[in-house]
Amino acid sequence: MDEEDSSRRMKFSVKNLGCKVNDYEAESIARQLEERGYERVPFEEPADASLIFTCAVTNTAAAKSRQMAHRARKLNPDCVIVAAGCYAQIAGDKLPDAELVIGSAHKKEIPDALDEYFRDGMRIVRVDNLEHASFDEMPIDRFEHQTRAYLKVQDGCNQFCSYCVIPYARGRERSMDPDHVILEAKRIAKSHHEIVLAGIHTGRYGREYHMTLADLIRRILREVPELSRLRISSIEVTELDDPFLDLLEENPRIARHLHIPLQSGSDTVLKRMNRPYDTAFYYAKIEEIRRRIPDISISCDLMTGFPGETDEEAEETMQFLKKCRFSFLHVFPFSAREGTKAAAMKDQVPMEVRRKRAAACIALSEQLYDSYKASWIGKDAEILFEEHTETETQGHTSEYLPVSVEGLHPRGELCTITIAELRDHQLCGVLKGREIR
């Protein structure tokens, strides 16, 4: 390295292909690198290191992880590629473009590993068995380019749904020390109005501390009074017990949106999936939630074309979705992940059929979403401003409804608005007290 090279700041870029937990971990590592003097640049620009936080939840996500590593090499032939995250954990040998392959138990070591590579030039692979992994704390005080912040409070999963590779990629469930959660929430709340509690199985938070997610939320609301809004990234229907629902009902600072994975609306398919509920239980729970909070937004994950899914089972799912009146759906065709029970099941549904069923569910989701959005016309809502266009500011309400408001308002500001109309699938609002035109 010549004198000019040694005096300049090292540059790095980050690409996240995964979930909100990946978002949190990627931002934490980026902040650590910046504190060491690295300069962050967009992924497409020249950099000394490109960090790719991979995903393995579907075959498509796995393929994108490999493609992104290859793209990083094409964009920056001389850069150091760091592959971290779930796909790096379970299939690091399929990432030959990466100089650093970092598994789920070693992500916080990425800054040290990069320094080591720049010093020694030797490829680094750190992928260990996760059976006894502890919670990997990666503190962060703000999200530089986002108006809402994520806080990872839980990791891992013990459920072992028959289709899912995540327990192998993330390990067994484990939680962040509640005292440390409070400290980090206090730091984040200094620069963000909204925090999203994130985890792989968030509703299982706190088992090793003899507490529940509701206990943690209650502490955050009490001990971080400056926080305006607390959102839960996702929660299983079996974890929506009375203490949790009581807390939700009593505290409007908790976002009025619950993402409750469903996966199928057929009891026989749910059983093959090893999901711990049936449709009757699921429906009764969301109806109870709506009795308590009538305008709440409820969304779900849905998988189409699971092995053995018949036309009748697919129709059962479609009818159940209509009955539940979700605000919107996240729909995925089944992906056979190597090593899972579902991948070895008989009667694999042709991909063409999986995609056709997914398309039908997505079309239904669009109808449900417009219907839910229309139900808000004339009502007041609290919006977190996030992005600007030339003439408008866009943001999300507590119910996670995207709304556009005329005029340029400060990003990160919370305001009360009145929902005025639904225009081309987009909600439009005005600041409370102003004339609706």
SULGIQUI-V467365 format. One record per pair of residues at least 24 apart in sequence whose C-alpha atoms are under 8 Angstrom apart, sorted by the first residue. I is the first residue (numbers start at 1). GAP is how many residues later the second one is. Records with the same first field share a line. If there is no record, write none. Layout:
BEGIN
I->GAP, GAP
END
This chain:
BEGIN
9->28, 29, 30
10->27, 28, 29, 37, 38
11->27, 28, 29, 30, 35, 36, 37, 38
12->26, 27, 28, 29, 35, 36, 37, 38, 39
13->27, 28, 29, 30, 34, 36, 37, 38
14->28, 29, 36, 37, 38, 39
15->28, 35, 36, 37, 38
16->36, 37, 38
17->35, 36, 37, 38, 44, 47, 48
18->35, 36, 37
19->36
20->130, 178, 179, 213
21->129, 131, 177, 178, 179
22->31, 63
23->127
24->126, 127, 128
25->82, 113
26->27
27->113, 116
28->110, 111, 112
29->78, 79, 81, 82, 109
31->109
32->79
33->78
43->29
44->31
45->30
46->29, 30
47->29, 32
48->30, 31, 32
49->30, 31, 32, 33
50->29, 30, 31, 32
51->30, 31, 32, 33
52->29, 30, 31, 32
53->30, 31, 32, 33
54->29, 30, 31, 32, 33, 34
55->30, 31, 32
56->30, 31, 109, 110, 113
57->107, 108, 109
58->277, 278, 279
59->276, 277, 278
62->25
66->28, 29
69->26, 28, 29
70->27
73->24
86->80, 83, 84
87->82
88->39
89->38, 39, 80
90->78, 79
92->35
99->24, 25
100->24, 25
101->24, 25, 26
102->24, 25
103->24, 25
104->26, 65, 66
105->25, 28, 31
108->28, 29, 30
130->38, 40, 41, 42
131->40, 41
132->39, 40
133->38, 39
134->40
135->39, 40, 41
137->39
139->45
140->44, 47, 48
141->43, 46, 47
142->45, 46, 49, 50
146->240
147->45, 46, 47, 237, 238, 239, 264, 265
148->44, 45, 46, 47, 48, 264
149->39, 43, 45, 46, 47
150->45, 46, 47, 48
151->33, 34, 44, 45, 46, 47
152->24, 45, 46, 47
153->28, 44, 45, 46, 49, 52
154->44, 45, 46, 47, 48, 50, 51
155->44, 45, 46, 47
156->43, 44, 45
157->43, 44
160->114
161->112, 113, 114
162->110, 111, 112, 178, 179, 180
163->110, 172, 173, 174, 177, 178, 179, 180
164->173, 176
165->172, 173, 174, 175
173->28, 31
174->31, 32, 33, 34
175->30, 31, 32, 33
176->30
177->32
178->28, 38
182->37, 38, 41, 42
185->35, 39
186->38
189->35, 37, 38
190->36
192->35, 220
193->34, 35, 36, 219, 220, 221
194->33, 34, 35, 36, 37
195->32, 34, 35, 36
196->34, 35, 36, 37
197->33, 34, 35, 36
198->34, 35, 36
199->34
201->33, 34, 35
202->31, 32, 33
203->31, 32, 33, 36
204->35
213->31
214->29, 30, 33
218->29
221->32
228->25
229->24, 25, 26, 169
230->24, 25
231->24, 26
232->26
233->25, 26
234->24, 25, 26, 27
235->24, 25, 26
236->24, 25
237->24, 45, 48
238->38, 39
240->45
245->44
249->43, 44
255->143, 144
256->39, 40, 41, 142, 143, 144
257->39, 40, 41, 42, 141, 142, 143
258->38, 39, 40, 41
259->39, 40, 41, 42
260->38, 39, 40, 41
261->38, 39, 40, 41
262->38, 39, 40
263->37, 38, 39, 40, 41
264->38, 39, 40, 53
265->48, 49, 51, 52, 53, 54, 55, 56
266->47, 48, 50, 51
268->45
269->37, 40, 44
273->69
283->41
286->38
296->103
297->29, 30, 102, 103
298->28, 29, 30
299->27, 28, 29, 30, 31
300->26, 28, 29, 30
301->28, 29, 30, 31
302->27, 28, 29, 30
303->28, 29, 30, 31, 55
304->27, 28, 29, 30, 50, 51, 53, 54
305->28, 29, 44, 45, 46, 48, 49, 50, 52
306->27, 28, 42, 43, 48
307->35, 38, 39, 40, 41, 42
308->38, 39, 40, 41
309->40
314->43
318->43
325->43
326->39, 42, 43
327->38, 41, 42, 44, 45
328->37, 38, 40, 41
329->32, 33, 36
330->32
331->27, 30, 31
332->26
333->24, 25
370->55
373->28, 49, 54
374->47, 48
376->43
377->41, 42, 43, 44, 45
378->40, 41, 42, 43
379->39, 40
380->36, 37, 38, 39, 52
381->35, 36, 37, 38
382->32, 33, 34, 35
383->31, 32, 33, 34
384->27, 28, 29, 30, 31
385->24, 25, 26, 27, 28, 29, 30
386->25, 26
387->24
401->26
402->24, 25
403->24, 25, 26
404->24, 25
405->24, 25, 26
406->24
END
